[in-house]
Amino acid sequence: MARGKRPASSTPSARATKRRRTQLTDAGQASSSSTPIIENQTAGMDSELPEVIRSEPHFGKRRLSTQLALNLPPLHKLSDIYRSITARALELNLGEFLQHTGSKPLRIVTACSGTESPLLALELVQDNLRKHFGRDFKFRHLFSAEIVPYKQRYIDNNFHPRLLFRDVTQLKDRVAQTAYGSLEKVPRNPDMLIAGFSCVDFSSLNNKRKTLDDSGESGGTFWGILAYAKRYRPRIVVLENVRTAPWGKIAEAWGGIDYFACHAEVDTKAYYLPQTRERGYMLCVDRQRMREHGLEETAMADWVKILSQFKRPASSPAGMFLMDPDDRRLEQIENDMTTRLASHTVYNWERYQVRHQNYRMNMGLGHRRPFTRSQEDGSSHMPDFTWQPWLRSMPERVWDTLDANFLRKLVEGYDMNHK
């Protein structure tokens, strides 16, 4: 039986029938005397998927932004999502950029980008432009910079960069050490730097958060990126970090080396994906180049507005993004999780524990942990049907979230032990 599906029936369930007849008023429009009926909202999705059922239009306290956009076509394949993104980019004048660059490739530098997702995204846009729109877009990856060994291995195995530098703080010099220990010249004349400097010191989960000037991993990588930009002057810099990073101070630092900077806050559930992941992005543009081309700062600040025009709420439940239970890759992932479990650390989560306790009290959920059966010493006894190695590798705050959700759904008459 397919994941998350119930046996087929010749007649639709009462719940599914009721859902198809649900009346919705568009959030941005005034309601009329007769509310339109949205039919076939779940076309392309099994109406009995638990995720779909739990995402039904709701007229209680839950915010509209936390629901699936069932009035939109379901999108869960990356190829379809990036076709939609590429089409939207062309509507927002990407074609003018392509005409301006012509056959000249965009020279890209990435630093502390983890899985090199910017390169993967550019490749998907490149493929969609060629396949569906008959347009050509070229870019050249000059180098990566990553200090974590297993991330270096991932980048080298999957992207084969010509240069993989070890330490971003060395990039301000003429030569820098690579991941293999040799000294190589740092490439010049980059068009764009994409950097995701370390976020551990700025994260809201950190009980001892630091400022940008404090000694720490986040500040160290940031100042290294800034020093590189000061010397090699990439035309555009795109930065990513947690929403709670000190963006005002970061903008001041870039202003100090004659870059214009503006930032935007985003959440993945507003951009195709059914998850909450809040992040901040900053666009920095070399003011020297702006003056050469007569560009005003107000025009650069429109980037925030353009970014928001790419919004497209998630329209497929999380289960449709997951691997099938019999996917062979899951075996290797489970083995990796077992290795991680051997070195599982009990984290101090006092900062979030207060919030969890307040939530339990306000919802009348009590203090028990019936789903994870976790203890204060860091042990747990997860249900047999769960992916236990992965769950046991999670921090205690995730366990408590599962228990709170389990109790909350019980109050609503739903037992998440059963589909």
C-alpha positions in Angstrom: 0.0 0.0 0.0 1.3 3.5 -0.8 2.6 5.6 2.0 -0.1 7.4 4.0 -3.0 6.0 1.9 -6.0 4.1 3.1 -7.8 1.3 1.1 -9.7 2.7 -1.9 -13.4 2.9 -1.6 -16.1 3.1 -4.3 -17.7 6.1 -2.6 -15.9 9.1 -1.2 -15.8 9.5 2.6 -18.1 12.0 4.3 -15.0 14.0 5.3 -13.7 14.2 1.7 -17.1 15.2 0.4 -17.4 17.8 3.1 -13.9 19.1 2.2 -14.7 19.4 -1.5 -17.8 21.5 -0.6 -15.9 23.8 1.8 -16.5 27.4 1.2 -13.5 29.7 1.2 -13.2 33.5 1.0 -10.0 34.8 -0.5 -8.0 36.3 2.3 -7.1 39.5 0.4 -10.7 40.2 -0.9 -13.8 41.4 0.8 -16.4 38.6 1.1 -19.6 38.9 -0.9 -23.1 37.8 0.0 -22.4 34.4 -1.6 -19.1 32.9 -0.8 -17.6 31.0 -3.8 -17.3 27.2 -3.6 -13.9 25.8 -4.5 -14.3 22.4 -6.1 -11.6 19.7 -6.5 -9.1 21.5 -4.2 -7.2 18.3 -3.7 -6.9 17.3 -7.4 -3.7 15.3 -7.8 -3.6 14.4 -4.1 -5.1 11.6 -2.2 -7.9 13.2 -0.2 -7.4 10.7 2.6 -3.7 11.6 3.2 -3.5 12.6 6.9 -1.5 15.7 6.0 -4.3 16.8 3.6 -7.0 16.1 6.2 -5.1 18.1 8.8 -4.6 21.0 6.3 -8.3 21.4 5.6 -9.5 25.1 5.6 -9.9 26.1 9.2 -12.0 28.9 10.6 -10.7 28.8 14.2 -7.6 30.4 15.7 -5.1 28.9 13.3 -3.5 31.4 10.9 -4.1 31.1 7.1 -0.4 31.2 6.5 0.1 27.8 8.3 -2.4 26.0 6.0 -1.7 24.4 2.6 -2.9 26.4 -0.4 -5.3 23.8 -1.6 -6.7 26.2 -4.2 -3.3 25.9 -6.1 -2.0 23.0 -8.1 0.0 20.6 -6.0 3.7 21.0 -6.4 6.2 18.7 -4.7 8.8 17.7 -7.4 11.8 20.0 -7.6 11.6 20.0 -11.3 8.1 21.4 -11.2 8.9 23.9 -8.4 11.9 25.3 -10.3 10.0 25.5 -13.5 7.5 27.7 -11.7 10.3 29.8 -10.1 12.0 30.2 -13.5 8.7 31.2 -15.2 8.1 33.8 -12.5 11.7 35.1 -12.9 11.1 35.7 -16.6 7.9 37.6 -15.7 10.1 39.8 -13.5 12.5 40.6 -16.3 15.1 37.9 -16.0 15.2 38.0 -19.8 16.7 41.5 -19.7 19.6 40.2 -17.5 20.1 37.3 -19.9 20.2 39.6 -22.9 22.7 41.9 -21.1 25.1 39.1 -20.2 24.8 37.3 -23.5 27.3 34.4 -23.7 29.5 35.7 -20.8 29.2 33.4 -17.8 28.4 34.7 -14.4 31.4 34.2 -12.2 30.2 32.7 -8.8 32.1 32.3 -5.5 30.5 30.3 -2.6 31.7 30.3 1.0 30.4 28.3 3.9 27.4 27.2 1.8 27.1 23.8 3.3 25.6 21.6 0.6 26.3 24.1 -2.1 22.5 24.6 -2.6 23.0 27.9 -4.5 24.8 26.0 -7.2 22.1 23.3 -7.3 19.5 26.0 -7.6 21.4 27.8 -10.4 21.7 24.5 -12.3 18.0 23.9 -12.0 17.2 27.4 -13.3 19.7 26.9 -16.1 18.1 23.5 -17.1 14.5 25.0 -17.0 15.5 28.0 -19.1 17.0 25.7 -21.8 14.3 23.0 -21.7 11.1 25.0 -21.4 11.9 28.6 -22.5 14.6 28.2 -25.1 17.0 30.6 -23.2 20.6 30.1 -22.3 22.2 31.0 -19.0 25.8 30.4 -18.2 27.7 30.6 -14.9 31.2 29.6 -13.8 32.0 28.5 -10.2 35.4 30.0 -9.3 35.9 28.3 -5.9 34.3 27.1 -2.7 35.4 27.8 0.9 34.6 25.3 3.6 36.4 24.3 6.8 34.3 21.3 8.0 36.0 18.1 6.7 32.8 16.1 5.9 31.4 19.1 4.1 34.6 19.5 2.1 34.3 15.8 1.1 30.7 16.3 0.0 31.5 19.4 -2.1 34.5 17.7 -3.7 32.6 14.5 -4.5 29.6 16.2 -6.0 30.8 19.5 -7.5 34.5 18.9 -8.2 35.4 22.6 -7.8 38.7 23.7 -9.4 39.6 25.2 -6.0 38.3 24.3 -2.6 39.8 26.6 0.0 39.9 25.5 3.6 39.5 28.7 5.7 37.4 31.7 4.7 39.6 34.0 6.9 42.5 33.4 4.5 40.7 34.6 1.4 41.7 38.2 2.0 45.3 37.3 1.0 46.8 36.7 -2.5 47.1 33.0 -1.8 45.1 30.7 0.5 45.4 27.1 1.7 43.2 24.5 0.0 41.4 21.6 1.7 44.3 19.4 0.5 47.0 21.7 2.1 48.4 23.3 -1.0 48.6 27.1 -1.5 46.7 28.5 -4.4 46.1 32.0 -5.8 42.6 33.4 -4.9 40.7 34.0 -8.2 40.0 37.7 -9.0 37.0 39.6 -10.5 34.1 37.6 -9.1 30.6 38.8 -10.1 28.8 37.3 -7.2 29.7 36.0 -3.7 27.1 33.7 -2.0 27.9 33.1 1.6 26.2 31.5 4.6 28.4 32.5 7.4 28.1 30.4 10.6 24.9 31.0 12.6 25.5 29.2 15.9 26.3 32.3 17.9 23.2 34.1 16.6 20.6 31.3 16.8 17.6 31.8 19.0 18.4 28.2 20.3 21.7 29.4 21.7 21.5 30.1 25.4 24.6 32.3 25.2 24.1 34.3 22.1 26.9 36.6 21.0 27.1 39.9 19.1 28.9 40.4 15.8 32.0 41.7 17.6 32.3 38.9 20.2 34.8 36.3 19.6 33.0 33.2 18.2 32.6 31.1 15.2 29.9 33.3 13.6 31.8 36.5 14.0 35.0 35.0 12.8 33.6 33.7 9.5 31.7 36.9 8.9 34.7 39.1 9.2 36.6 36.7 7.0 33.9 37.1 4.3 34.0 40.9 4.7 37.8 41.1 4.4 37.6 39.0 1.2 35.0 41.4 -0.3 37.0 44.5 0.7 40.0 43.2 -1.3 38.4 41.5 -4.3 35.2 43.6 -4.6 32.6 41.1 -5.9 29.8 43.1 -7.6 27.1 41.5 -5.7 27.1 39.6 -2.3 24.2 37.5 -1.1 24.3 36.5 2.6 22.2 34.0 4.5 21.8 33.5 8.2 19.1 32.9 10.9 16.4 35.5 11.2 17.7 36.7 14.6 21.2 37.5 13.3 22.2 41.2 14.0 21.3 42.4 10.5 21.5 46.1 11.3 25.1 45.7 12.5 25.9 43.5 9.5 24.6 46.2 7.1 26.7 48.8 8.9 29.8 46.7 8.5 29.2 46.4 4.7 28.6 50.1 4.5 32.0 50.6 6.1 33.6 49.0 3.0 31.4 51.0 0.6 28.7 48.4 -0.1 25.0 49.1 -0.1 23.1 46.5 1.9 19.4 45.6 2.5 17.9 42.5 4.1 14.7 40.5 4.0 13.2 37.9 6.2 11.6 34.8 4.7 9.9 31.6 5.7 10.0 28.5 3.6 6.3 27.8 3.9 5.6 31.0 1.9 7.9 29.6 -0.9 6.6 26.2 -2.0 7.7 24.1 1.0 5.4 22.8 3.8 7.7 23.6 6.6 8.6 26.5 8.9 12.2 27.7 8.4 12.7 31.3 9.1 15.8 32.9 7.6 17.3 36.3 6.8 18.9 37.2 3.5 21.0 40.2 2.7 21.8 41.7 -0.7 25.1 43.8 -0.8 26.0 45.8 -3.9 29.4 47.5 -4.6 28.7 51.2 -4.4 31.7 51.9 -6.7 29.9 49.9 -9.4 26.6 51.6 -8.7 28.2 55.1 -9.2 29.9 53.9 -12.4 26.5 52.9 -13.9 24.4 55.6 -12.3 22.3 53.3 -10.1 20.3 54.7 -7.2 20.1 52.9 -3.8 16.3 53.0 -4.1 16.5 50.8 -7.2 18.7 48.3 -5.3 16.3 48.3 -2.3 13.6 47.1 -4.7 15.2 43.7 -4.4 13.2 43.1 -1.2 10.0 43.7 -3.1 11.1 41.5 -6.0 12.0 38.7 -3.6 8.5 38.8 -2.1 7.0 38.5 -5.6 8.4 35.0 -5.8 6.1 33.9 -2.9 4.0 30.9 -3.7 2.5 29.1 -0.6 3.0 25.3 -0.2 0.3 23.3 -1.9 1.5 19.8 -1.2 1.7 18.0 2.2 5.1 17.1 3.7 4.6 13.4 3.0 4.7 14.0 -0.8 8.3 15.4 -0.4 9.6 12.3 1.4 11.3 9.3 0.0 9.3 6.1 -0.4 9.6 3.7 2.6 11.4 1.1 0.3 13.9 3.6 -1.1 17.4 2.0 -0.9 19.0 5.2 0.2 17.1 5.1 3.5 19.2 2.1 4.6 22.4 4.1 4.3 20.9 7.1 6.0 19.7 4.9 8.9 23.2 3.5 9.3 24.6 7.0 9.4 22.0 7.9 12.1 23.0 4.9 14.2 26.6 6.2 14.1 25.4 9.6 15.2 23.4 8.1 18.0 26.5 6.6 19.6 27.8 10.2 20.2 24.4 11.7 21.1 24.7 14.7 23.3 22.2 16.0 25.8 21.7 19.7 25.0 20.7 22.4 27.5 17.4 23.7 26.2 16.4 25.9 29.2 15.6 28.9 26.9 13.0 26.9 25.0 11.8 24.8 27.9 10.0 27.8 29.4 8.1 28.4 26.2 7.2 24.7 26.0 5.9 24.7 29.6 3.8 27.8 28.9 2.4 26.2 25.8 1.4 23.0 27.7 -0.1 25.0 30.5 -2.1 27.3 28.1 -3.4 24.3 26.2 -4.1 22.2 29.3 -1.9 19.4 28.2 -0.2 18.5 31.5 3.4 17.5 31.8 3.5 13.8 30.7 5.5 12.5 27.7 3.4 9.6 26.4 4.7 9.5 22.9 8.5 9.5 23.4 8.5 8.3 27.0 11.7 10.3 27.4 13.4 10.9 30.7 15.4 13.8 32.2 18.6 11.8 31.8 18.3 11.9 28.0 16.9 8.4 27.5 13.7 7.7 25.5 11.5 4.8 24.4 10.0 5.7 21.1 7.0 3.7 19.6 8.0 0.6 17.5 6.7 2.0 14.2 8.9 5.1 14.3 12.3 5.6 12.8 14.0 5.2 16.1 17.7 5.9 15.3 16.7 9.2 13.8 14.3 10.2 16.5 16.8 9.3 19.3 19.4 11.5 17.6 17.1 14.5 18.0 17.5 17.0 20.8 15.1 16.9 23.8 13.1 20.0 22.6 12.1 18.0 19.5 10.9 15.1 21.7 8.9 17.4 23.8 7.4 19.0 20.7 6.2 15.5 19.6 4.7 14.8 23.0 2.9 18.2 23.1 1.5 17.6 19.6 0.5 14.1 20.5 -1.5 15.4 23.5 -2.9 18.3 21.6 -4.3 16.0 18.9 -5.7 13.6 21.5 -7.7 16.5 22.9 -9.1 17.0 19.4 -10.0 13.3 19.1 -7.1 12.2 16.9 -4.5 9.6 17.8 -1.3 10.1 15.7 -0.2 6.6 16.6 -2.7 5.5 13.8 -3.1 6.7 10.3 
